[in-house]
Amino acid sequence: MANETLEHLADRLRQILDSDPRIREKRMFGGLSFLLNGHLFVSARKDGGILASVGKAAEAEALRRPGAQPMVHGGRRMSGFLWVDADAIEDDDALRDWVALCEKYVATLPPK
């Protein structure tokens, strides 16, 4: 079931990203990550949620959105990254909005 959920979400993200040549897929953080110019951009999680790279400047505002919470990995808070619950991105427009927020930040980073 978890793999089906992951693949369904990954397919939704692929449709939104529409074969953007700057995007590459990579398995990491227990899910399928999408990298923009080599930087982690958004990841599909097995539970149907996403990992969103929003940057430090947009983090406080993004945390006010429904379903958003700070990313904690290995007991350490990862600044600029958020977990977003599956319920908050059930709607394609909500998922598209998160992707746009991530792209706004990550597109400003120099390519790796």
C-alpha positions, 0 to 999 in steps of 0.5 A, spaced: 500 500 500 505 504 501 509 503 495 502 504 491 501 511 495 508 513 493 507 512 486 500 515 485 503 521 488 510 521 484 505 521 478 501 527 480 508 530 481 510 528 474 504 531 471 505 538 475 512 538 473 510 536 466 517 534 463 521 540 466 528 538 463 531 541 469 528 536 474 531 529 476 528 524 480 532 520 485 530 515 491 532 518 498 529 520 505 525 513 504 521 516 498 522 519 491 525 526 490 525 531 485 531 535 484 531 542 480 538 543 478 541 538 482 537 541 489 532 537 493 526 541 491 520 536 493 519 529 495 514 524 495 513 520 501 510 513 502 505 516 507 502 520 501 505 527 504 511 531 501 517 533 503 518 541 501 524 545 500 521 552 501 528 556 504 529 559 511 526 566 508 519 562 507 519 557 512 515 561 517 509 563 513 509 556 510 508 553 516 502 557 517 499 552 512 495 546 513 498 540 514 505 543 514 510 541 520 518 542 520 522 537 518 526 533 523 531 528 521 536 524 526 533 528 531 535 535 528 531 540 525 532 541 518 531 549 517 528 551 510 525 544 509 517 542 511 513 535 512 506 536 509 501 531 510 497 527 505 491 531 507 493 537 505 495 536 498 489 531 496 487 537 492 491 538 485 491 545 486 494 545 493 499 540 491 501 545 485 501 551 490 506 547 494 510 545 488 510 553 486 512 555 493 518 550 492 520 552 485 520 559 487 526 558 492 530 552 489 530 556 482 534 561 485 540 557 487 546 556 483 545 549 479 550 543 482 
